[in-house]
Amino acid sequence: MMTVTTAWRQMVANFPNLSLQNMTGSQTIQVWQSLSAPRIRLELANDFGKRSLPITSIQVGSDTLIPATWHSQMSFLVPAHQRCWTDWLDYPVTAGEWLTITIRSPEKQPVTLTQTLDQTLFKGSKPTQQYFWGVDAIQVERTTPTKTIMCFGDSLTNQGYYAGSLMQALALAQPDQWGLINGGISGNRLLRTGHSTSEWVASFGPAGIERLPQLLAQQPVDVLVAMAGLNDLLQPGVGTPLDELPTAADLIAGLQHIQRLAAQKAITLTLLTITPFKGAVVDHLPAWSPAKEQIRQAVNTYLRTQPVTIDLASYVADSMDNCRLAAQFDCGDATHFSAAGGHQLGQWLWQQLQQKLSLTS
């Protein structure tokens, strides 16, 4: 019996502030394959486009190019505010190899974009490229059953350093068994939809407690790694109204919502403690305060009582000041991970998950 599974997915967000993301009319991406299969199909996203996204062609492969179609058409439109799957393509993929996808469109300014800083699982033709349009997911059809891991959260997850390293480590330890989903959106808050004077606010997305159930309804997930709550503390007072700063009880209730949702769906859940951000500056304003730190510490104290928690915050904190990121993990803004630090963190998390969840048993 053939089964369909999501082999890879990256979140899309709304980026109306970014201009001319498709100047050449063509984009080539590569996606690392964690699953082997004889057939694949691609999802095309136009969630935030006010008009249809015209697709001139899609081809897979780097040497021999195979066209992907929609309803047997090589050129088609992805309707505004919608997504569509291509027809199934008889194109074998092999776990551990890269799949090359070239997509062409005359649309110079698509606003529905995926974002990544890391190139472990997903990359473009230019190492510096961060934003991509068109393809946001790959599904495979095969007879062998699979499992799925999702890393869920904000920019710390979306940037891909720890998430890509962690998910690839799992896929290499248990070859040809795992679909990989990066569920991070930059700027995303756990409790509230994006609300800010920031030029990036349109991309912040709906509250995490709202979008997670929607994600889990799209495909089954076996393992969920969730790191959420940092932006709920970081943003208020720096572009976001200060009265939107939650209490520790509010954040704990949001995290408990994730715990209940995972339990209802029999998902193996791992929660990560909220990382330090002392020294962070947003729009030239200090984003950290003693009051915010008190909330972070209270939430993390709760999380450390939960058997599903890995204490990430303690691992990445400065040994002299646990309110700050250690230099080896800090990209320079006191909030986000560096590439080297994020990859180190992903490998550490993999070791913790093996012990906590017996993933290699």
C-alpha positions in Angstrom: 0.0 0.0 0.0 1.4 3.4 -1.0 1.5 6.2 1.6 2.0 9.9 1.2 4.2 11.8 3.6 5.6 15.3 3.8 9.4 14.9 3.3 10.3 18.6 3.8 8.5 21.8 4.6 9.6 25.4 5.3 7.1 28.0 6.6 6.0 30.8 4.4 5.4 34.4 5.6 4.2 37.7 4.1 7.1 40.0 3.1 5.5 43.0 1.3 8.4 45.2 2.4 10.9 43.2 0.3 11.0 44.3 -3.4 12.0 42.5 -6.6 12.8 39.1 -5.1 12.6 37.6 -8.6 14.5 40.0 -10.8 15.8 37.3 -13.1 12.5 35.5 -13.5 14.0 32.3 -12.4 15.0 30.6 -9.1 16.9 27.4 -8.4 16.8 25.8 -4.9 18.2 22.6 -3.5 16.5 20.5 -0.8 18.3 17.8 1.1 16.4 14.6 0.9 15.8 12.6 4.1 13.5 10.0 2.4 13.9 7.8 -0.6 10.9 7.4 -2.9 10.0 6.7 -6.6 7.6 9.6 -6.8 7.4 13.2 -5.5 5.3 16.3 -5.8 5.9 19.9 -4.9 3.7 22.4 -3.1 3.6 26.0 -4.5 2.5 28.8 -2.0 0.9 32.1 -2.8 -0.7 32.6 0.6 -0.3 36.4 0.7 -0.3 37.3 -3.0 -3.1 39.7 -4.0 -3.0 38.3 -7.5 -2.3 34.9 -9.0 1.3 33.8 -9.2 2.1 32.8 -12.8 4.3 29.8 -13.2 6.1 29.5 -16.5 7.8 26.2 -15.7 9.1 24.0 -12.9 11.9 21.5 -13.5 13.6 19.0 -11.1 17.1 17.6 -11.5 20.5 19.2 -12.3 21.6 17.2 -15.3 18.5 15.7 -16.9 15.7 18.1 -16.3 12.2 16.7 -15.7 9.2 19.1 -15.9 6.7 19.2 -13.1 3.1 20.0 -14.1 -0.2 21.0 -12.6 -3.2 19.2 -14.1 -0.8 18.2 -16.9 0.0 21.8 -17.7 3.6 23.0 -17.7 2.5 26.7 -17.3 -0.3 27.6 -14.8 -1.4 30.0 -12.2 -1.3 29.6 -8.4 -4.5 31.6 -7.3 -4.2 34.5 -4.9 -4.2 33.4 -1.2 -3.9 29.8 -2.1 -1.5 26.9 -2.5 -1.4 24.0 -5.0 0.3 20.7 -5.4 1.9 19.7 -8.7 1.0 16.4 -10.3 2.8 13.4 -9.1 6.2 13.1 -10.8 7.9 9.8 -11.5 11.3 11.0 -10.3 13.2 8.8 -7.9 14.8 10.6 -4.9 17.4 9.1 -2.6 17.9 9.9 1.1 21.0 11.8 1.7 21.1 13.5 -1.7 20.1 16.9 -2.9 17.1 17.6 -5.1 17.5 20.6 -7.4 14.4 22.5 -8.4 14.3 25.3 -10.9 11.1 27.5 -11.1 10.4 30.3 -13.5 7.8 33.1 -13.3 7.5 36.6 -14.7 6.3 37.9 -11.3 9.1 40.2 -10.1 7.8 40.8 -6.6 6.3 37.7 -5.0 5.5 38.4 -1.3 4.8 34.9 -0.1 8.4 33.8 0.8 10.2 31.2 2.8 13.3 32.3 4.7 16.4 30.5 6.0 20.0 31.5 7.0 21.3 27.9 7.1 22.1 25.6 4.2 22.0 22.3 6.0 18.6 21.2 4.5 17.6 24.0 2.1 19.7 26.4 0.0 19.7 28.6 -3.1 22.2 29.1 -5.9 23.8 32.0 -4.0 25.1 31.3 -0.5 23.9 34.8 0.7 20.3 34.3 -0.4 17.8 34.3 2.5 14.4 34.5 0.8 12.8 32.1 -1.6 9.4 32.0 -3.4 7.3 29.3 -4.9 8.1 25.9 -3.5 7.6 25.5 0.2 7.1 21.7 0.6 7.8 18.3 -0.9 5.8 15.2 -0.5 6.8 11.6 -1.4 4.8 8.5 -2.2 6.2 5.1 -1.2 5.3 1.8 0.5 7.7 2.1 3.5 6.1 3.9 6.5 7.7 7.1 7.8 7.8 9.4 10.8 7.9 13.2 11.0 9.8 15.7 13.2 8.8 19.4 13.4 10.9 22.1 15.1 8.4 24.9 16.0 9.1 28.4 17.1 10.3 31.9 16.0 13.4 33.2 14.2 15.7 31.1 16.3 14.1 28.1 14.7 13.4 29.7 11.3 17.1 30.7 10.8 17.8 26.9 10.6 21.1 26.6 12.4 20.0 24.5 15.4 16.9 23.1 13.7 18.7 22.0 10.5 21.5 20.4 12.4 19.2 18.6 14.8 16.9 17.3 12.1 19.7 16.2 9.8 21.4 14.4 12.8 18.1 12.4 13.4 17.7 11.6 9.7 21.3 10.4 9.4 21.0 8.3 12.6 17.8 6.6 11.4 18.2 6.8 7.6 15.2 6.9 5.3 12.7 7.2 8.1 12.0 10.9 8.9 10.2 13.8 7.2 11.6 17.1 8.3 9.6 20.3 9.0 10.9 23.7 10.1 7.9 25.3 11.7 9.7 28.6 12.7 8.5 32.0 11.6 10.7 35.1 12.4 9.0 37.5 14.8 6.4 35.0 15.8 4.9 35.2 19.3 3.3 32.4 21.2 0.3 34.3 22.5 -0.4 37.1 20.1 -0.5 37.8 16.4 2.1 40.2 15.1 1.4 43.8 16.2 4.3 46.3 15.8 5.6 49.4 14.1 8.4 47.2 12.7 8.6 47.1 8.9 8.7 43.3 9.2 5.4 43.0 11.2 3.4 41.5 8.2 5.7 38.5 8.3 5.4 37.8 12.1 2.3 35.6 11.5 -0.6 34.6 13.8 -0.1 33.6 17.4 1.8 30.3 17.8 -1.0 28.8 19.8 -3.3 29.4 16.8 -1.0 28.3 14.0 0.4 25.2 15.6 -3.0 23.3 15.5 -3.3 24.4 11.8 0.1 23.0 11.0 -0.6 19.7 12.8 -3.9 19.4 10.8 -1.9 19.6 7.5 0.2 16.5 8.3 0.8 14.1 11.2 3.8 14.8 13.3 5.5 12.2 15.5 8.1 14.4 17.3 7.6 18.1 18.1 10.4 20.3 19.4 8.9 23.6 20.5 10.8 26.7 21.5 8.4 29.6 22.0 7.9 32.7 24.1 11.0 34.8 23.5 9.2 37.3 21.2 6.4 37.7 23.7 9.0 39.2 26.0 11.3 40.8 23.5 8.9 42.9 21.4 6.7 44.8 24.0 8.0 48.3 24.5 10.1 48.3 21.3 7.5 48.8 18.5 4.9 46.7 20.2 2.7 48.1 23.0 4.2 47.5 26.4 0.8 46.4 27.7 1.1 43.3 25.5 3.8 42.0 27.8 2.4 38.8 29.2 2.6 37.6 32.8 4.5 34.5 33.6 1.2 32.8 34.2 0.0 33.8 30.7 3.1 32.3 29.0 2.9 29.1 31.1 -0.8 28.7 30.1 0.3 29.0 26.4 3.0 26.4 26.8 0.5 24.1 28.6 -1.8 24.5 25.6 1.0 23.1 23.5 1.4 20.2 26.0 -2.3 19.4 25.8 -2.4 19.6 22.1 0.6 17.2 21.8 -1.0 14.8 24.3 -4.3 14.8 22.4 -2.5 13.9 19.1 -0.1 11.4 20.8 2.9 13.5 19.7 6.2 13.1 21.5 6.9 16.6 22.7 10.0 18.4 23.8 9.8 21.9 25.2 12.9 24.2 25.2 13.4 26.8 27.9 13.4 30.5 26.8 16.9 31.7 25.9 18.5 34.9 27.4 18.4 38.2 25.6 20.0 40.8 27.9 21.7 43.4 25.8 19.2 43.1 22.8 18.4 46.3 21.0 15.4 46.7 18.7 14.9 49.9 16.7 17.6 51.6 18.8 15.7 50.8 22.0 16.7 48.3 24.7 14.5 45.2 24.4 15.5 43.7 27.7 14.5 44.8 31.2 14.6 43.4 34.7 10.9 42.9 34.6 11.0 40.9 31.4 13.9 38.8 32.9 11.8 38.1 36.0 9.1 36.7 33.7 11.6 34.6 31.7 13.1 33.1 34.8 9.6 32.3 36.2 8.5 30.5 33.0 11.8 28.6 32.8 11.4 27.5 36.4 8.1 26.0 35.5 9.5 24.4 32.3 12.3 22.8 34.3 9.7 20.9 36.3 8.3 19.3 33.2 9.6 15.9 32.1 9.4 16.9 28.4 11.7 19.9 28.9 15.3 20.3 27.7 17.0 23.3 29.5 18.4 25.0 26.4 18.6 28.4 28.2 21.1 27.2 30.7 23.2 25.6 28.0 23.5 28.8 26.0 23.7 31.3 28.9 26.9 33.2 29.7 28.5 31.5 32.7 29.0 34.9 34.4 25.6 36.3 33.7 22.7 33.8 32.9 20.6 36.7 31.5 22.9 36.9 28.5 23.8 34.6 25.6 27.3 33.2 25.8 29.6 34.7 23.2 30.0 31.4 21.4 26.3 31.2 20.6 25.6 35.0 20.0 25.5 36.2 16.4 26.2 39.7 17.7 22.7 41.0 18.5 22.4 39.3 22.0 19.3 37.4 20.8 20.0 35.2 17.8 22.3 32.3 17.4 25.5 32.4 15.3 26.0 29.8 12.6 28.7 27.9 14.5 26.8 28.3 17.8 23.6 27.1 16.3 25.1 24.0 14.8 26.8 23.2 18.1 23.5 23.6 19.8 21.7 21.4 17.3 24.2 18.6 18.0 23.8 19.0 21.7 20.0 18.9 21.4 20.4 15.7 19.4 22.3 14.1 22.2 19.7 15.2 24.7 16.9 13.9 22.6 18.5 10.5 22.2 18.6 10.2 26.0 15.2 11.7 26.7 13.2 10.2 23.9 15.2 7.0 23.1 15.0 8.1 19.4 17.7 5.6 18.3 16.3 2.6 20.1 
